[in-house]
């Protein structure tokens, strides 16, 4: 959120009036504003990021290359731990599910990236915009010629609002991960994912058949 008090400690400040105007006129953040906004919402990484990892991520050019690098690290980690026997007596088919789920995550990341970067067909977009703008001028003439003044006014307003609303909705669906205020709460998703990992790592099932050794 733009008014999150935790973001102020990172030096992020926004003008509420200007932000509201941008919401009303469908104006997204500039590149500089987006960088400041993202810098004020750092992603928490369990275990931290080492200096060498940060250096390699900085050398990788583009978000896709960074994601592919981390994906390779995770697969390498799983394979190395399996070869060293860290999984104990867990059957290899079960361990192989870990790279499969990692691959599924990378697959859907690329699907979301494709949706975000590949634009809607340009001729279709121009024709839709042309007809919506034309309806704003032609619809009042048609309604007033066939209906009463007040009824035609209301019917014209609803019809134009419908076409213009569908056009704006399609614009938002074309870029679902960029525009504000409908951008995805990625930091919240990451925090929930981290909480799930910490919870699963915290201990075994309380009704497990084995007994914990040592002091209770």
Buried (B, 14 or more C-beta within 10 A) or exposed (E): EBEEEEBEEEEBEBEEEEBEEBBEEEEBBEEEBBEBBBEBBEEEEEEEEEEEBEEBBEEBEEEEEBBBBBBEEBBEEBEEEBEEEEBEEEEEEEBEEBBEEBEEEBEEBEEEBEEEEEEEEEEEBEEBEEEBEEBEEEBBEBBBEEBEEEEBBEBBEEBBEEBBEEBEEEBEEBBEEBBBEEBEEEBEEBEEEBEEEEEEEEEEEEEEEEEEEEEE
